[in-house]
Amino acid sequence: MSAFDIISTLNIIINLGLDIKARFESFNKAAEEINLLNTKLRLLCKLFEDRGNDDIITTHLSEVAMVVDIVQSIAQSYTNCAKALGVEIPATNTATTKPEARGKKYVKRLWAFYKIPDLLDEIQRKAEQLEKVYGAVSVMLLYDIRTQQRRSSESGIIESTPVAKNPTIHEHLLEVGLNTEFASIDLMVGNLMKECKLLRQRLQEVTLCPDTSAVEDYQEQHPEGASFWRDRFQKDELCASALRYETLYVSWARFVHEIETSFVLKKVPTGIFDPRNINLVREQGSRYRIDQNGMRCLSTIRPLWLPALRSALDPLHKGYVKPRNFFNVLHDSSLSDTLRRITLESAGYGILVECERASGDLPLPAAIESPSDHVGWISAQIVAVPTSNELGIVNERDSIGSSSELLFTYFKYTIHDVHVYVRYLETGQIERKSLSKQVRPIGGISIGAPLSIRHELKSGGHAWSCDLHITEFKACYGGQYIITTGVGSSAIEFSTRPLKNSFHKILRDDDNSSFSTALEFDYNLLGPSKVFTDPPKIGEKVQIEYDGFWYDARVTAVDGDEIEYIDWDGPTNTTQALDDSQGDENDSGSLFFPEEQLIKLGKGSRRLWRPWRRNVQRYDVRPYRCFHIGDSIEAPVMYPDFRFHYHTTDTSHLYLPARIVDVQGDKYVIRFSPALSAHGWWPGRMPKGQPIDLVPGLGIRVGNPFDFDRVTVDMDWVRPFSAGPRPVLGVQSIKPSGWSLFQGVHLGNLEDLLERSLWRNNHDPKRTGGQRDQSLFVNEE
């Protein structure tokens, strides 16, 4: 036998198996249909067994004859099917079972196996005919029964049933007893009544009654918001289903249109230029003033509220607004107050920033006046909301009233910059600054910057956390920053402490309503020097790592690659410290190191300050805050303001770039650029130690700390060098904007179901044009 013959034989067997399987499946379906046919035949049997229906049946003999013919044909089909299946009919039952007959019977059954589907189709066709004829005959029989009952009632032969005085309503129809005096029809009607009762019970079980208290609470707490939603989007009463089950959705475009045409923001702080004499300006303290009663049309300041409102109401950008989200955004304030709050937050009103001083700032006193003397970055607070012109938006009035040349300029040169009004925290003067060129976060905060958080210990000391990196931050009203370090389970969120020595008119949030529940911590930004490049000096402040925390320590001795140290708050005399380290080891003194470390290492124990010389990769000694000689930093400087009031280094908010040239204990010796000596106000132009009047006429003097371009400052006053402006408004994150909204747990199938029920409008349109069928991708990942 060739391979082709084998393949042909296999194909024949496979096709035969598929045919047998299909026929067996038809048997299961036929069993249900024959069972239904038997039920109809039993009902028909009861109809003819009832002797009370003889007169009616006699009247419709022709119709009944049709029923008899169909029933006889069904009986014949049953007989043929029974013979095909080998079912012994009682009338033809025999006791002869010869072996020869068994083979013939098997062959007949095998042959009948292929005839059974045709027989079943014939029975099904006749059953359908019986159902049609039986339905028509039932209607005629029921009509005759009703006619006889009416005649009997009129003749008084049969007592009439009392008529109910009250009309039967649809809610009680299932409780009314209906009797047609036709047994088969009464049985069918009874079954239908039971089925209806069961369906009504199941409907009551799954029906959810909306809680109207939610609507009442919304209308009581937010009368303005409830009135706006009802009048604009829902002309009747605000129903509970619109809130709880979100059956009413409003398109985003319509919602924005109704918002813009219904509200005007009032009491918006606005910066106004006040042209006055320079002497009067110095006396008043600023050339700008803030109008607290400013007004804004929402359509002219869309950048300040539209993106923020969209992220709150439609974070997934689906194009519609849900009533539940709408009232959640209102929280406990009115709609107009919510729009005002969102606008102020988006404009950065009340947050602390750093601004670069420029020639346009309020001039210094005449003795040292020079436009180029304004250098460095200084702390400030945003105190006004930009107008439409300051946002680069040209309204119709300005465009129509402008000349053709100016109008051409509007279209050709679009303003991409935004100006904000800030108040310097130390001097109180108000200046106008470019948001993209002259503004950045305060204190050197930036995405990716390393820092350490200070932890207070029960012993009274403190320790610093391991190195953390900023992944997200947000500037808040009143001066605090919400900073997040790390991601996932290792993320830490904390709030910075407000600045000290600020202007007395600084905007503060006394009730902390705009802040999160994050704890407040002190922190220090870290520099680039993780190890020592030059040997540490005796008495120098360093940091020692133990059990994941860094502790401040004082170097007491340097011996080659090793140093000895004690706690920073321990004895300051180096000789006595060395003697104590060799004395009573059980006397902990004022050391704040853990007792386990003291037992293991001992006071004044040794650590490697350059472990790479011994092929050791553990770095447990580092410069304080990772700053050391040669690092570029920013440091505060002593400077005079426009009133000739000097601000000393320890309280100054003006920072300039510098470089560390030496370390002395807990202080850095830093050097600024020699080019700063060209400015008339630079303290290095005066001899070191020369008395300087802090406020003219008060007699308060301090010695000049600068030696030309060198000065000694505390280690905690410096910070890493940061060049140029950086974004500060809103949430600044290492993550792409908006991606976090799509992360987390999403019930995709449930959301798709709600979307389809929303947009199909109670019907399922056929998909055309190659649209993707969601049901085919249920398990797609």
NUFI-988437 format. One record per residue (C-alpha): x, y, z. Coordinates in steps of 0.1 Angstrom, whole numbers, plus 5000, padded with zeros to 4 digits. Example, Ala and Ser with C-alpha at 12.3 -4.5 7.8 and 13.67 -1.06 7.14 Angstrom:
5123 | 4955 | 5078;
5137 | 4989 | 5071;
END
This chain:
5000 | 5000 | 5000;
5014 | 5034 | 4990;
5015 | 5065 | 5012;
4988 | 5080 | 4990;
4964 | 5051 | 4998;
4971 | 5055 | 5036;
4964 | 5092 | 5034;
4932 | 5086 | 5015;
4920 | 5060 | 5040;
4928 | 5083 | 5069;
4909 | 5112 | 5053;
4878 | 5089 | 5048;
4879 | 5078 | 5084;
4883 | 5114 | 5096;
4854 | 5126 | 5075;
4833 | 5096 | 5087;
4841 | 5105 | 5123;
4831 | 5141 | 5118;
4798 | 5130 | 5102;
4791 | 5106 | 5130;
4799 | 5134 | 5155;
4775 | 5158 | 5138;
4747 | 5132 | 5138;
4752 | 5125 | 5174;
4749 | 5162 | 5182;
4717 | 5163 | 5162;
4703 | 5136 | 5185;
4708 | 5158 | 5215;
4690 | 5187 | 5198;
4663 | 5164 | 5186;
4657 | 5150 | 5221;
4647 | 5185 | 5233;
4624 | 5191 | 5204;
4607 | 5156 | 5207;
4602 | 5163 | 5244;
4585 | 5196 | 5236;
4563 | 5178 | 5210;
4552 | 5152 | 5236;
4542 | 5180 | 5260;
4520 | 5195 | 5232;
4505 | 5161 | 5224;
4496 | 5156 | 5261;
4478 | 5189 | 5262;
4459 | 5180 | 5230;
4450 | 5146 | 5246;
4435 | 5164 | 5277;
4415 | 5186 | 5253;
4397 | 5156 | 5237;
4394 | 5137 | 5269;
4372 | 5164 | 5285;
4336 | 5153 | 5277;
4324 | 5189 | 5283;
4339 | 5199 | 5250;
4321 | 5174 | 5228;
4296 | 5199 | 5214;
4323 | 5224 | 5206;
4344 | 5197 | 5189;
4314 | 5185 | 5169;
4309 | 5221 | 5156;
4345 | 5222 | 5143;
4348 | 5187 | 5128;
4366 | 5199 | 5097;
4393 | 5217 | 5116;
4397 | 5188 | 5141;
4401 | 5164 | 5111;
4432 | 5183 | 5100;
4446 | 5179 | 5135;
4439 | 5141 | 5133;
4456 | 5138 | 5100;
4488 | 5155 | 5113;
4487 | 5134 | 5145;
4485 | 5102 | 5124;
4514 | 5113 | 5102;
4535 | 5120 | 5134;
4526 | 5085 | 5146;
4538 | 5070 | 5113;
4571 | 5090 | 5116;
4575 | 5078 | 5152;
4570 | 5042 | 5140;
4597 | 5046 | 5113;
4621 | 5062 | 5137;
4615 | 5035 | 5163;
4622 | 5008 | 5137;
4654 | 5026 | 5127;
4666 | 5028 | 5162;
4657 | 4992 | 5169;
4630 | 5000 | 5194;
4605 | 4971 | 5197;
4569 | 4981 | 5193;
4546 | 4963 | 5217;
4522 | 4952 | 5190;
4550 | 4935 | 5170;
4571 | 4922 | 5199;
4585 | 4887 | 5195;
4606 | 4865 | 5216;
4626 | 4851 | 5187;
4663 | 4861 | 5189;
4682 | 4840 | 5165;
4719 | 4845 | 5161;
4715 | 4850 | 5124;
4690 | 4878 | 5130;
4715 | 4897 | 5152;
4738 | 4903 | 5124;
4710 | 4915 | 5101;
4697 | 4938 | 5129;
4732 | 4953 | 5134;
4734 | 4960 | 5097;
4700 | 4976 | 5097;
4708 | 4998 | 5126;
4740 | 5009 | 5109;
4720 | 5017 | 5078;
4693 | 5034 | 5098;
4719 | 5055 | 5116;
4722 | 5076 | 5084;
4684 | 5078 | 5079;
4676 | 5090 | 5115;
4684 | 5127 | 5108;
4660 | 5128 | 5079;
4633 | 5112 | 5101;
4639 | 5137 | 5128;
4636 | 5165 | 5104;
4603 | 5151 | 5091;
4590 | 5149 | 5127;
4601 | 5184 | 5134;
4583 | 5197 | 5103;
4551 | 5179 | 5112;
4553 | 5192 | 5148;
4555 | 5228 | 5134;
4524 | 5221 | 5113;
4506 | 5207 | 5144;
4515 | 5238 | 5164;
4501 | 5262 | 5138;
4468 | 5242 | 5133;
4465 | 5237 | 5171;
4469 | 5274 | 5177;
4442 | 5283 | 5152;
4418 | 5257 | 5166;
4425 | 5268 | 5202;
4415 | 5304 | 5193;
4382 | 5292 | 5177;
4375 | 5269 | 5206;
4381 | 5297 | 5231;
4358 | 5320 | 5212;
4330 | 5294 | 5213;
4335 | 5289 | 5251;
4332 | 5326 | 5257;
4301 | 5327 | 5236;
4285 | 5299 | 5255;
4293 | 5314 | 5288;
4278 | 5347 | 5277;
4246 | 5330 | 5266;
4244 | 5310 | 5298;
4248 | 5342 | 5319;
4220 | 5360 | 5300;
4196 | 5331 | 5303;
4203 | 5327 | 5340;
4212 | 5290 | 5338;
4246 | 5297 | 5352;
4252 | 5321 | 5381;
4273 | 5350 | 5372;
4304 | 5358 | 5391;
4303 | 5390 | 5411;
4320 | 5419 | 5393;
4347 | 5437 | 5413;
4338 | 5472 | 5421;
4373 | 5485 | 5418;
4390 | 5481 | 5384;
4418 | 5457 | 5382;
4452 | 5474 | 5378;
4482 | 5459 | 5362;
4501 | 5454 | 5394;
4474 | 5428 | 5406;
4469 | 5410 | 5373;
4491 | 5381 | 5384;
4468 | 5376 | 5415;
4436 | 5374 | 5395;
4422 | 5338 | 5389;
4414 | 5334 | 5352;
4392 | 5304 | 5343;
4382 | 5296 | 5307;
4367 | 5262 | 5315;
4390 | 5248 | 5289;
4414 | 5225 | 5306;
4443 | 5227 | 5282;
4441 | 5265 | 5279;
4438 | 5270 | 5316;
4469 | 5249 | 5321;
4489 | 5270 | 5296;
4477 | 5302 | 5312;
4486 | 5289 | 5346;
4521 | 5281 | 5336;
4525 | 5316 | 5321;
4512 | 5332 | 5353;
4537 | 5313 | 5373;
4565 | 5323 | 5350;
4555 | 5359 | 5352;
4555 | 5358 | 5390;
4590 | 5343 | 5390;
4602 | 5370 | 5366;
4587 | 5398 | 5387;
4604 | 5384 | 5418;
4637 | 5382 | 5400;
4633 | 5418 | 5387;
4626 | 5431 | 5422;
4657 | 5414 | 5435;
4680 | 5430 | 5410;
4664 | 5464 | 5409;
4686 | 5491 | 5427;
4668 | 5520 | 5442;
4689 | 5551 | 5440;
4697 | 5569 | 5473;
4682 | 5603 | 5471;
4701 | 5615 | 5501;
4732 | 5620 | 5479;
4713 | 5645 | 5457;
4700 | 5663 | 5488;
4735 | 5665 | 5502;
4749 | 5679 | 5470;
4722 | 5704 | 5467;
4726 | 5715 | 5503;
4764 | 5717 | 5502;
4768 | 5730 | 5466;
4737 | 5750 | 5457;
4755 | 5770 | 5431;
4771 | 5739 | 5415;
4738 | 5719 | 5416;
4719 | 5748 | 5401;
4745 | 5751 | 5373;
4744 | 5714 | 5364;
4706 | 5712 | 5365;
4700 | 5744 | 5345;
4727 | 5739 | 5319;
4726 | 5701 | 5314;
4695 | 5687 | 5330;
4664 | 5708 | 5327;
4644 | 5688 | 5353;
4652 | 5679 | 5388;
4686 | 5666 | 5396;
4679 | 5629 | 5399;
4699 | 5604 | 5420;
4706 | 5581 | 5391;
4725 | 5609 | 5373;
4749 | 5610 | 5402;
4752 | 5575 | 5415;
4749 | 5556 | 5383;
4762 | 5583 | 5360;
4736 | 5580 | 5333;
4740 | 5616 | 5324;
4772 | 5625 | 5306;
4781 | 5660 | 5293;
4805 | 5665 | 5265;
4837 | 5683 | 5274;
4833 | 5710 | 5247;
4797 | 5718 | 5259;
4809 | 5719 | 5295;
4837 | 5744 | 5288;
4813 | 5766 | 5268;
4788 | 5767 | 5296;
4816 | 5775 | 5322;
4831 | 5803 | 5301;
4797 | 5820 | 5294;
4784 | 5817 | 5330;
4813 | 5829 | 5352;
4837 | 5858 | 5355;
4865 | 5856 | 5380;
4866 | 5883 | 5406;
4891 | 5894 | 5432;
4920 | 5882 | 5412;
4954 | 5898 | 5423;
4967 | 5918 | 5394;
5001 | 5935 | 5390;
4999 | 5971 | 5378;
5028 | 5994 | 5368;
5027 | 6026 | 5387;
5049 | 6053 | 5370;
5061 | 6076 | 5397;
5092 | 6096 | 5406;
5122 | 6073 | 5414;
5126 | 6089 | 5449;
5089 | 6082 | 5456;
5093 | 6047 | 5443;
5122 | 6041 | 5467;
5101 | 6055 | 5495;
5071 | 6033 | 5486;
5094 | 6003 | 5481;
5082 | 5993 | 5446;
5073 | 6006 | 5411;
5045 | 5980 | 5409;
5014 | 5976 | 5430;
4989 | 5947 | 5434;
4952 | 5953 | 5427;
4933 | 5927 | 5448;
4900 | 5934 | 5430;
4911 | 5924 | 5395;
4887 | 5906 | 5371;
4892 | 5879 | 5344;
4871 | 5865 | 5317;
4877 | 5828 | 5316;
4879 | 5827 | 5278;
4910 | 5850 | 5279;
4930 | 5831 | 5304;
4924 | 5795 | 5294;
4960 | 5784 | 5300;
4955 | 5791 | 5337;
4924 | 5770 | 5344;
4915 | 5748 | 5314;
4943 | 5722 | 5316;
4940 | 5719 | 5354;
4902 | 5715 | 5352;
4905 | 5689 | 5325;
4929 | 5668 | 5345;
4905 | 5669 | 5374;
4872 | 5662 | 5355;
4884 | 5642 | 5326;
4919 | 5628 | 5335;
4918 | 5600 | 5308;
4907 | 5625 | 5281;
4876 | 5606 | 5270;
4857 | 5638 | 5261;
4829 | 5639 | 5286;
4823 | 5650 | 5322;
4806 | 5628 | 5348;
4783 | 5645 | 5374;
4800 | 5626 | 5402;
4834 | 5639 | 5393;
4820 | 5674 | 5389;
4807 | 5675 | 5425;
4839 | 5658 | 5438;
4860 | 5686 | 5424;
4838 | 5712 | 5442;
4845 | 5695 | 5475;
4833 | 5720 | 5501;
4834 | 5752 | 5481;
4812 | 5769 | 5454;
4819 | 5765 | 5417;
4831 | 5801 | 5413;
4855 | 5797 | 5442;
4868 | 5764 | 5428;
4875 | 5781 | 5394;
4893 | 5809 | 5412;
4913 | 5785 | 5433;
4924 | 5765 | 5402;
4934 | 5796 | 5384;
4955 | 5809 | 5414;
4972 | 5775 | 5418;
4980 | 5772 | 5381;
4995 | 5808 | 5381;
5017 | 5798 | 5411;
5001 | 5825 | 5433;
5018 | 5824 | 5467;
5046 | 5800 | 5460;
5082 | 5807 | 5467;
5107 | 5809 | 5438;
5141 | 5822 | 5431;
5144 | 5851 | 5406;
5175 | 5864 | 5387;
5181 | 5900 | 5394;
5182 | 5921 | 5363;
5188 | 5957 | 5352;
5151 | 5963 | 5353;
5149 | 5959 | 5390;
5145 | 5988 | 5414;
5177 | 6008 | 5412;
5203 | 6008 | 5440;
5211 | 6040 | 5459;
5226 | 6068 | 5438;
5260 | 6063 | 5454;
5264 | 6028 | 5438;
5237 | 6029 | 5412;
5244 | 6010 | 5380;
5220 | 5988 | 5359;
5246 | 5961 | 5357;
5250 | 5958 | 5394;
5220 | 5936 | 5397;
5234 | 5900 | 5397;
5226 | 5867 | 5414;
5195 | 5848 | 5423;
5173 | 5859 | 5452;
5143 | 5844 | 5470;
5108 | 5858 | 5460;
5071 | 5850 | 5461;
5047 | 5852 | 5432;
5020 | 5877 | 5442;
4998 | 5882 | 5411;
4980 | 5864 | 5383;
4991 | 5872 | 5347;
4967 | 5890 | 5325;
4958 | 5878 | 5290;
4984 | 5901 | 5274;
5011 | 5887 | 5298;
5000 | 5852 | 5288;
5005 | 5861 | 5251;
4968 | 5861 | 5243;
4956 | 5889 | 5220;
4918 | 5895 | 5223;
4895 | 5908 | 5196;
4895 | 5944 | 5210;
4933 | 5947 | 5208;
4935 | 5931 | 5173;
4907 | 5952 | 5158;
4921 | 5984 | 5172;
4957 | 5978 | 5163;
4974 | 5989 | 5131;
4980 | 5966 | 5102;
5017 | 5964 | 5110;
5011 | 5955 | 5146;
4984 | 5930 | 5136;
5009 | 5913 | 5113;
5033 | 5912 | 5142;
5007 | 5894 | 5163;
5004 | 5866 | 5137;
5040 | 5863 | 5129;
5056 | 5866 | 5163;
5037 | 5846 | 5189;
5047 | 5853 | 5225;
5060 | 5821 | 5241;
5071 | 5837 | 5273;
5050 | 5846 | 5303;
5058 | 5872 | 5329;
5049 | 5870 | 5366;
5050 | 5895 | 5394;
5071 | 5886 | 5424;
5079 | 5902 | 5458;
5115 | 5898 | 5471;
5113 | 5882 | 5505;
5141 | 5904 | 5521;
5134 | 5938 | 5506;
5096 | 5936 | 5498;
5100 | 5952 | 5464;
5077 | 5939 | 5436;
5093 | 5931 | 5402;
5081 | 5916 | 5369;
5101 | 5885 | 5358;
5102 | 5863 | 5328;
5089 | 5828 | 5337;
5112 | 5810 | 5312;
5143 | 5831 | 5317;
5144 | 5844 | 5353;
5125 | 5820 | 5376;
5135 | 5787 | 5391;
5126 | 5766 | 5423;
5139 | 5778 | 5456;
5169 | 5764 | 5474;
5184 | 5745 | 5445;
5155 | 5720 | 5443;
5154 | 5702 | 5410;
5145 | 5668 | 5395;
5172 | 5642 | 5402;
5190 | 5663 | 5428;
5204 | 5641 | 5456;
5195 | 5650 | 5492;
5195 | 5636 | 5528;
5166 | 5639 | 5553;
5174 | 5647 | 5589;
5160 | 5623 | 5615;
5159 | 5632 | 5651;
5171 | 5606 | 5676;
5157 | 5598 | 5710;
5191 | 5605 | 5725;
5188 | 5641 | 5715;
5211 | 5639 | 5685;
5203 | 5635 | 5648;
5212 | 5614 | 5618;
5210 | 5618 | 5581;
5193 | 5593 | 5557;
5210 | 5576 | 5529;
5212 | 5594 | 5496;
5178 | 5600 | 5480;
5170 | 5615 | 5447;
5141 | 5639 | 5439;
5116 | 5623 | 5415;
5087 | 5648 | 5419;
5080 | 5681 | 5437;
5053 | 5707 | 5438;
5055 | 5743 | 5451;
5025 | 5751 | 5474;
5009 | 5783 | 5485;
5027 | 5798 | 5515;
5062 | 5787 | 5507;
5063 | 5749 | 5513;
5074 | 5723 | 5488;
5060 | 5688 | 5486;
5089 | 5666 | 5476;
5089 | 5629 | 5466;
5120 | 5608 | 5465;
5123 | 5574 | 5450;
5096 | 5553 | 5433;
5073 | 5525 | 5442;
5075 | 5511 | 5478;
5107 | 5530 | 5485;
5092 | 5564 | 5477;
5092 | 5590 | 5505;
5070 | 5621 | 5504;
5077 | 5650 | 5528;
5071 | 5687 | 5531;
5098 | 5713 | 5535;
5098 | 5738 | 5563;
5090 | 5774 | 5554;
5119 | 5799 | 5551;
5129 | 5821 | 5580;
5139 | 5858 | 5579;
5113 | 5866 | 5553;
5094 | 5897 | 5545;
5066 | 5904 | 5570;
5040 | 5906 | 5542;
5047 | 5871 | 5529;
5016 | 5852 | 5519;
5011 | 5822 | 5542;
4985 | 5795 | 5546;
4979 | 5794 | 5583;
4954 | 5766 | 5582;
4976 | 5744 | 5559;
4945 | 5738 | 5537;
4966 | 5736 | 5505;
4991 | 5712 | 5518;
4991 | 5674 | 5519;
4994 | 5653 | 5550;
5031 | 5647 | 5544;
5054 | 5652 | 5574;
5078 | 5681 | 5576;
5115 | 5674 | 5575;
5147 | 5693 | 5573;
5169 | 5682 | 5545;
5202 | 5690 | 5529;
5211 | 5689 | 5492;
5242 | 5669 | 5485;
5273 | 5678 | 5465;
5293 | 5658 | 5440;
5322 | 5646 | 5462;
5313 | 5612 | 5476;
5350 | 5606 | 5486;
5380 | 5626 | 5497;
5405 | 5637 | 5470;
5426 | 5655 | 5496;
5433 | 5642 | 5532;
5407 | 5655 | 5557;
5420 | 5679 | 5583;
5421 | 5675 | 5620;
5390 | 5690 | 5635;
5372 | 5689 | 5601;
5335 | 5680 | 5601;
5328 | 5647 | 5582;
5301 | 5621 | 5580;
5304 | 5584 | 5591;
5280 | 5558 | 5579;
5265 | 5532 | 5602;
5235 | 5509 | 5597;
5222 | 5529 | 5567;
5224 | 5564 | 5583;
5251 | 5590 | 5582;
5263 | 5607 | 5615;
5282 | 5639 | 5619;
5317 | 5634 | 5632;
5349 | 5653 | 5640;
5383 | 5641 | 5627;
5407 | 5638 | 5656;
5437 | 5622 | 5638;
5449 | 5614 | 5603;
5472 | 5584 | 5600;
5480 | 5576 | 5564;
5449 | 5561 | 5548;
5430 | 5561 | 5581;
5413 | 5587 | 5603;
5401 | 5587 | 5639;
5369 | 5604 | 5647;
5345 | 5612 | 5675;
5309 | 5625 | 5675;
5307 | 5661 | 5663;
5290 | 5672 | 5695;
5317 | 5656 | 5716;
5347 | 5674 | 5732;
5362 | 5701 | 5710;
5398 | 5698 | 5724;
5416 | 5673 | 5702;
5442 | 5663 | 5727;
5416 | 5656 | 5754;
5395 | 5638 | 5728;
5424 | 5614 | 5721;
5430 | 5609 | 5758;
5393 | 5602 | 5764;
5393 | 5577 | 5735;
5420 | 5557 | 5753;
5404 | 5560 | 5787;
5371 | 5546 | 5801;
5355 | 5528 | 5772;
5322 | 5525 | 5791;
5318 | 5563 | 5794;
5298 | 5573 | 5764;
5299 | 5611 | 5773;
5278 | 5631 | 5749;
5283 | 5608 | 5719;
5253 | 5601 | 5698;
5265 | 5570 | 5680;
5246 | 5538 | 5687;
5259 | 5518 | 5716;
5265 | 5488 | 5693;
5288 | 5509 | 5671;
5307 | 5521 | 5701;
5312 | 5486 | 5714;
5323 | 5474 | 5680;
5345 | 5503 | 5670;
5353 | 5522 | 5702;
5356 | 5559 | 5707;
5379 | 5575 | 5682;
5379 | 5543 | 5662;
5396 | 5542 | 5628;
5380 | 5544 | 5594;
5396 | 5544 | 5559;
5392 | 5577 | 5542;
5406 | 5564 | 5509;
5397 | 5526 | 5509;
5406 | 5522 | 5472;
5442 | 5522 | 5483;
5436 | 5489 | 5500;
5412 | 5475 | 5473;
5382 | 5480 | 5496;
5349 | 5491 | 5480;
5331 | 5501 | 5511;
5329 | 5539 | 5514;
5317 | 5547 | 5549;
5335 | 5580 | 5554;
5326 | 5611 | 5532;
5330 | 5649 | 5533;
5302 | 5667 | 5551;
5272 | 5669 | 5527;
5295 | 5656 | 5499;
5311 | 5690 | 5495;
5349 | 5694 | 5495;
5377 | 5714 | 5481;
5374 | 5723 | 5445;
5336 | 5718 | 5442;
5314 | 5745 | 5425;
5287 | 5758 | 5448;
5263 | 5787 | 5453;
5267 | 5807 | 5485;
5250 | 5837 | 5501;
5266 | 5871 | 5499;
5264 | 5903 | 5518;
5247 | 5931 | 5498;
5228 | 5964 | 5501;
5192 | 5969 | 5488;
5176 | 6000 | 5472;
5173 | 6016 | 5507;
5210 | 6011 | 5514;
5202 | 5985 | 5540;
5228 | 5958 | 5542;
5219 | 5921 | 5545;
5246 | 5899 | 5562;
5258 | 5866 | 5549;
5240 | 5846 | 5576;
5206 | 5860 | 5567;
5210 | 5868 | 5530;
5188 | 5854 | 5503;
5210 | 5865 | 5474;
5232 | 5836 | 5461;
5261 | 5838 | 5437;
5283 | 5810 | 5422;
5316 | 5802 | 5441;
5342 | 5775 | 5446;
5354 | 5758 | 5478;
5391 | 5765 | 5483;
5396 | 5753 | 5519;
5378 | 5736 | 5549;
5381 | 5748 | 5585;
5362 | 5727 | 5609;
5325 | 5732 | 5601;
5331 | 5761 | 5577;
5341 | 5765 | 5541;
5365 | 5791 | 5527;
5350 | 5800 | 5494;
5361 | 5822 | 5465;
5338 | 5841 | 5442;
5345 | 5853 | 5407;
5370 | 5883 | 5407;
5347 | 5899 | 5381;
5322 | 5907 | 5409;
5347 | 5934 | 5422;
5336 | 5956 | 5393;
5303 | 5962 | 5409;
5300 | 5992 | 5431;
5282 | 5974 | 5460;
5306 | 5945 | 5462;
5318 | 5942 | 5499;
5352 | 5930 | 5487;
5360 | 5965 | 5475;
5363 | 5975 | 5511;
5391 | 5963 | 5535;
5383 | 5931 | 5555;
5370 | 5939 | 5589;
5359 | 5975 | 5581;
5327 | 5984 | 5600;
5296 | 5986 | 5578;
5263 | 6003 | 5588;
5235 | 5978 | 5584;
5209 | 6005 | 5585;
5220 | 6041 | 5580;
5215 | 6062 | 5611;
5208 | 6034 | 5636;
5245 | 6028 | 5646;
5243 | 5990 | 5640;
5276 | 5979 | 5625;
5292 | 5947 | 5614;
5327 | 5940 | 5602;
5332 | 5933 | 5566;
5338 | 5895 | 5562;
5351 | 5896 | 5527;
5387 | 5896 | 5517;
5384 | 5908 | 5481;
5368 | 5876 | 5466;
5372 | 5852 | 5495;
5349 | 5847 | 5525;
5343 | 5820 | 5552;
5308 | 5807 | 5555;
5290 | 5779 | 5574;
5288 | 5745 | 5558;
5250 | 5745 | 5560;
5247 | 5778 | 5540;
5260 | 5765 | 5507;
5242 | 5744 | 5481;
5251 | 5727 | 5448;
5257 | 5750 | 5418;
5227 | 5753 | 5395;
5229 | 5774 | 5363;
5199 | 5791 | 5347;
5161 | 5789 | 5351;
5140 | 5758 | 5356;
5103 | 5751 | 5355;
5085 | 5755 | 5388;
5047 | 5759 | 5382;
5026 | 5728 | 5388;
5039 | 5693 | 5395;
5074 | 5687 | 5383;
5081 | 5650 | 5379;
5106 | 5626 | 5364;
5077 | 5608 | 5349;
5062 | 5619 | 5315;
5034 | 5643 | 5320;
5000 | 5625 | 5325;
5013 | 5590 | 5323;
5006 | 5582 | 5360;
4969 | 5587 | 5353;
4969 | 5557 | 5331;
4988 | 5535 | 5355;
4974 | 5513 | 5382;
4945 | 5489 | 5382;
4920 | 5493 | 5354;
4890 | 5471 | 5350;
4892 | 5471 | 5312;
4862 | 5448 | 5305;
4839 | 5467 | 5328;
4850 | 5501 | 5315;
4845 | 5489 | 5279;
4810 | 5477 | 5288;
4801 | 5510 | 5303;
4815 | 5528 | 5273;
4795 | 5507 | 5248;
4763 | 5511 | 5268;
4769 | 5549 | 5268;
4776 | 5555 | 5231;
4754 | 5528 | 5215;
4722 | 5545 | 5228;
4704 | 5512 | 5237;
4712 | 5495 | 5204;
4741 | 5476 | 5191;
4750 | 5489 | 5156;
4767 | 5465 | 5132;
4804 | 5472 | 5129;
4815 | 5483 | 5094;
4847 | 5494 | 5078;
4869 | 5468 | 5095;
4863 | 5480 | 5130;
4877 | 5459 | 5158;
4853 | 5437 | 5176;
4860 | 5439 | 5213;
4846 | 5405 | 5221;
4873 | 5389 | 5201;
4901 | 5404 | 5222;
4887 | 5398 | 5257;
4918 | 5378 | 5268;
4943 | 5399 | 5249;
4971 | 5413 | 5271;
END
